[in-house]
Amino acid sequence: MKFLGCSERAAMAGSNEVNANESKRIVPLNTWILISNFKLAYNMLRRPDGTFNRELNEFLDRKVPANAIPVDGVYSFDVVDRSTNLLNRVYLSSSTDNQSQWGIVELEKPLSETKIVPVILFFHGGSFVHSSANSAIYDTFCRRLVRTCNAAVVSVNYRRSPEHRYPAAYDDGWTALKWVHSRTWLRSGKGDNSKVHVYLAGDSSGGNIAHHVAVRAAEEEIEVLGNILLHPLFGGEERTESERRLDGKFFVRIQDRDWYWRAYLPEGENRDHPACNVFGRSQTLDHLKNFPKSLVVVAGLDLLQDWQFRYVEGLEKSRKAVKLLYLKEATIGFYFLPNNDHFQCMMNEFQSFIHSC
């Protein structure tokens, strides 16, 4: 099933005259300032030789600590996975059945013994290179997910490129999925239905990771109930119409995307590698009977939208359940601040998707 939300896909082909200054008119001012500052920092961090200034990146990336005492109904704590030495940040609602255990890292009681509490395993964006689970922008977003979706959220740190190339991020995502399934305190439901009800979600590179982790889960018969991909990072060697039309006009240039793929993909591979072009080289998901339903959010001002539409079409051709939410005048990062109609539209769809049968 395909869902066309907030605008019709037929309207996508217009607006070729959009220019860089127009982004200030279309994008709310505080969002424009936030993303423009990210762009400026990212341009300083990438080096032409393919290396990356990790030390400066960590200095510029504003991080926030977990909070054991609830704030706006949500508390959080950090857990370091011993197998990877990576941090997972767990967000729980203070209204769940285990509220007496705030601040205890290894909880004993399940989330609920009377109702189902979804667990969203979230992979942050940043083109495989930037950001962390404890970055301020993602900490705030995950808290909003808890409140809006009445869910628990586990935000995952993964090894980043260029220091750690493909498939490091996918391997770390897979380890996180197995870790979540093994936590008895993330279970919910009555009696025999008590289990960890897992959904995968991510934005940009995080959406890409969610897809590849879901593929492996289907192959190894580990249950995932759904995928939420927020303007996922896909691509290929071909230059699509949206890439040419929107190149450099809303914060992102094609050459920047190319740099990130060179930093992540195996040495010598191009963008038609299946990590990037997931339905290229005649690939399908026909053989994966347990691949979960998907919600794919496409921002109409994201130059990668044509690749995201092809992803939706690839799922449909593979006979997988998928909904498309197309937000005509949304740009990348629109969800970091709740100052636009697109944010509420998206959150409503998230809630409906997670709690649908």
ABEGO torsion letter per residue (X at the ends): XBBBBGBBAAAAABGAABBAAAAAAABBAAAAAAAAAAAAAAAAABBAAGBBBAAAAAAABBBBBBBABBBGGBBBBBBBBAAAGBBBBBBBBAABAAAAABGBABBABBABAABBBBBBBBBBBGGGABEBAABAAAAAAAAAAAAAAGBBBBBBBBBBOAABBOAAAAAAAAAAAAAAAABAAABBEBEAABBBBBBBBBBEAAAAAAAAAAAAAAAAGBBBABBBBBGBBBEBABBBAAAAAABGABGBBAAAAAAAAAAABBBGBBAABAAABAABGGBBAAABAABBBBBBBBBAABAAAAAAAAAAAAAAAAGBBBBBBBBAABBBGAAABBABAAAAAAAAAAAAAAABX
